[in-house]
Amino acid sequence: MYRATINVPYSETLFKAFIPEDKKVERFEYKIKKTKKELIFDITAKDSVALRASLNSIAKLISVHEKIEHADLK
C-alpha cells in the first residue's frame, strides 16, 4: 500500500469542488479532512502508478482553483 498527504490552505470553494469527485476507485482512494486553516488530502493507492495518477488529478484541480481564485477579472 502506498500513501501520500497533501495539505493546502483552507478554501470552502475548493472543498466543494471535490465533493462530486469519486473518492474511491479500483486502485486508489482519498479522504479530505478540513481544519480551520487547511484541507488535508489523505491518499491511499495500491501501487505507485495509481498513487501518481491520484496525486496528478488532485493537484490539477487545486491548480485550476488557484488560477481562477487569483484571476484578474476585469
Stockholm file with secondary structure:
# STOCKHOLM 1.0

chainA/1-74         MYRATINVPYSETLFKAFIPEDKKVERFEYKIKKTKKELIFDITAKDSVALRASLNSIAKLISVHEKIEHADLK
#=GR chainA/1-74 SS CEEEEEEEECCHHHHHHHTTSCSBCSSEEEEEEECSSEEEEEEEESSHHHHHHHHHHHHHHHHHHHHHHTCCCC
#=GC SS_cons        CEEEEEEEECCHHHHHHHTTSCSBCSSEEEEEEECSSEEEEEEEESSHHHHHHHHHHHHHHHHHHHHHHTCCCC
//
